[in-house]
Amino acid sequence: MKVGIVFGCFIPLHSGHMKLIDRAVRENDQVIIVVCGKDSDRGKDFIPFRDRISLMRQIYRDDIKVVVIDDEKIGMDGTFTRNNWIIWSNELFANAGLDPMDSVIQYSWYTGEPSYQEKLSSIYSEHQIVIISRKENTISGTQIREDPSRYKDCIHPRFVSYLEEKGIIV
């Protein structure tokens, strides 16, 4: 069995994330989306953590498993040390009900951050790390948060509705 993993804060879910998710769906039998963050993270004034979880579960309620990692709950301090990656990924697999060392499952991680490849590969050398080039994904959550109305077409429609309801996009 092939399992794809896509993770992020999704502040908001945008076209770059959707490319990662679509590719994971095409290439795997099962896909896990990991919504990570905490109540006090950079999204708190844009789309609070609990709202991002709810929105992702609304969008992917049928065909994709949405797993949550509350970074505060597991003691993440915002650094990307190897030890933090181990703690974080252990939480991911526990919450997904999977064993990262299960030899029957072929795991593939999908990300747009090349720096994550080194950390993940050092922990899970038998897992595949798929990097989607920033040339293919030219938008970022930071750009969107700075001017959400300008980048409305890059945001998932359910997130657009949410942002309109909150008066963030007019």
C-alpha positions as CSV (number, residue, x, y, z in Angstrom):
1,M,0.0,0.0,0.0
2,K,1.2,3.5,-0.8
3,V,0.5,6.4,1.6
4,G,1.2,10.0,0.8
5,I,1.6,12.7,3.4
6,V,1.1,16.4,2.9
7,F,1.6,18.7,5.8
8,G,1.3,22.4,6.5
9,C,-0.3,25.1,8.5
10,F,-2.7,26.0,5.6
11,I,-2.9,29.7,6.4
12,P,-4.8,29.5,4.0
13,L,-5.1,26.4,1.8
14,H,-3.8,27.7,-1.5
15,S,-3.0,26.5,-5.1
16,G,0.5,25.4,-4.1
17,H,-0.9,23.1,-1.3
18,M,-3.5,21.9,-3.7
19,K,-0.9,20.8,-6.2
20,L,0.9,18.8,-3.5
21,I,-2.4,17.2,-2.4
22,D,-3.5,16.5,-6.0
23,R,-0.1,14.8,-6.8
24,A,-0.3,12.8,-3.6
25,V,-3.8,11.6,-4.5
26,R,-2.6,10.6,-8.0
27,E,0.4,8.7,-6.8
28,N,-0.9,6.9,-3.6
29,D,-3.7,4.6,-2.4
30,Q,-4.2,6.7,0.7
31,V,-3.4,10.3,1.5
32,I,-3.0,12.0,4.9
33,I,-3.1,15.7,5.3
34,V,-1.5,17.0,8.4
35,V,-2.8,20.3,9.7
36,C,-0.2,21.6,12.2
37,G,0.1,24.7,14.2
38,K,-1.2,26.1,17.5
39,D,-3.7,28.6,18.8
40,S,-1.0,31.3,19.1
41,D,0.7,30.8,15.7
42,R,1.1,33.3,12.9
43,G,-2.4,32.5,11.6
44,K,-4.3,33.4,14.8
45,D,-5.5,36.8,13.4
46,F,-6.0,35.6,9.9
47,I,-7.5,32.1,10.2
48,P,-7.2,30.7,13.7
49,F,-5.8,27.1,14.1
50,R,-9.1,25.5,15.1
51,D,-10.9,27.1,12.1
52,R,-8.2,25.8,9.7
53,I,-8.7,22.3,11.1
54,S,-12.5,22.6,10.6
55,L,-12.1,24.0,7.1
56,M,-9.7,21.2,6.0
57,R,-12.1,18.6,7.5
58,Q,-15.0,20.1,5.6
59,I,-13.1,20.0,2.3
60,Y,-11.5,16.6,2.7
61,R,-14.1,14.8,4.7
62,D,-14.7,11.8,2.4
63,D,-11.6,10.7,0.6
64,I,-8.5,12.0,2.5
65,K,-7.6,11.5,6.2
66,V,-7.1,14.8,8.0
67,V,-4.8,14.5,11.0
68,V,-4.1,17.4,13.4
69,I,-0.9,18.1,15.3
70,D,-1.1,20.8,17.9
71,D,2.5,22.0,18.1
72,E,2.0,23.5,21.5
73,K,0.6,20.3,23.0
74,I,3.7,18.3,22.0
75,G,6.1,21.1,23.0
76,M,7.3,22.4,19.7
77,D,9.4,25.5,20.0
78,G,9.4,26.7,16.4
79,T,12.8,25.2,15.6
80,F,13.4,22.5,13.0
81,T,15.9,20.4,14.9
82,R,16.1,16.7,14.1
83,N,14.7,15.9,17.6
84,N,11.7,18.1,17.0
85,W,11.1,16.4,13.6
86,I,11.1,13.1,15.5
87,I,8.6,14.3,18.1
88,W,6.4,15.9,15.5
89,S,6.4,12.9,13.1
90,N,5.8,10.4,16.0
91,E,2.7,12.5,16.8
92,L,1.7,12.4,13.1
93,F,1.9,8.6,12.8
94,A,0.2,8.1,16.2
95,N,-2.7,10.4,15.3
96,A,-3.0,8.6,11.9
97,G,-2.9,5.2,13.5
98,L,0.0,4.1,11.3
99,D,3.5,2.7,11.9
100,P,6.2,4.6,10.0
101,M,8.3,1.5,9.9
102,D,5.6,-0.8,8.5
103,S,7.4,-2.5,5.6
104,V,4.1,-3.2,3.8
105,I,3.5,0.6,3.4
106,Q,5.4,2.7,1.0
107,Y,5.4,6.3,2.5
108,S,5.9,9.4,0.4
109,W,6.1,12.9,1.8
110,Y,5.1,15.9,-0.4
111,T,6.5,19.3,0.3
112,G,7.7,22.5,-1.4
113,E,10.5,23.0,1.1
114,P,13.8,21.4,0.1
115,S,15.2,21.9,3.6
116,Y,12.6,19.4,5.0
117,Q,14.0,16.7,2.8
118,E,17.3,16.4,4.7
119,K,15.6,16.2,8.1
120,L,12.9,13.7,7.0
121,S,15.4,11.5,5.1
122,S,17.7,11.3,8.1
123,I,14.8,9.9,10.2
124,Y,13.0,7.9,7.5
125,S,15.6,6.9,5.0
126,E,13.2,4.3,3.4
127,H,10.5,6.9,2.8
128,Q,10.3,8.9,-0.4
129,I,10.4,12.7,-0.2
130,V,8.8,14.4,-3.1
131,I,9.8,18.1,-3.6
132,I,7.5,20.3,-5.7
133,S,9.7,23.1,-7.1
134,R,8.9,26.7,-6.1
135,K,9.0,27.4,-9.8
136,E,5.9,25.3,-10.1
137,N,4.4,26.8,-7.0
138,T,5.0,30.5,-7.0
139,I,2.5,31.6,-4.4
140,S,3.0,31.5,-0.6
141,G,0.8,31.8,2.4
142,T,2.8,34.9,3.4
143,Q,2.0,36.6,0.1
144,I,-1.7,35.8,0.5
145,R,-1.9,37.0,4.1
146,E,-0.3,40.3,3.1
147,D,-3.0,40.9,0.4
148,P,-5.7,38.2,0.4
149,S,-8.0,40.1,-2.0
150,R,-5.2,40.3,-4.7
151,Y,-4.5,36.5,-4.5
152,K,-8.2,35.4,-4.0
153,D,-7.9,33.2,-7.1
154,C,-5.1,31.2,-5.5
155,I,-7.1,30.4,-2.4
156,H,-9.3,27.3,-2.1
157,P,-13.0,28.4,-2.5
158,R,-14.0,27.2,0.9
159,F,-11.3,29.3,2.5
160,V,-12.3,32.3,0.3
161,S,-15.9,31.9,1.7
162,Y,-14.5,31.9,5.2
163,L,-12.4,35.0,4.6
164,E,-15.3,36.8,3.0
165,E,-17.5,35.9,6.0
166,K,-14.9,37.4,8.3
167,G,-14.5,40.5,6.2
168,I,-10.9,39.8,5.4
169,I,-11.7,39.5,1.6
170,V,-14.2,42.1,0.4
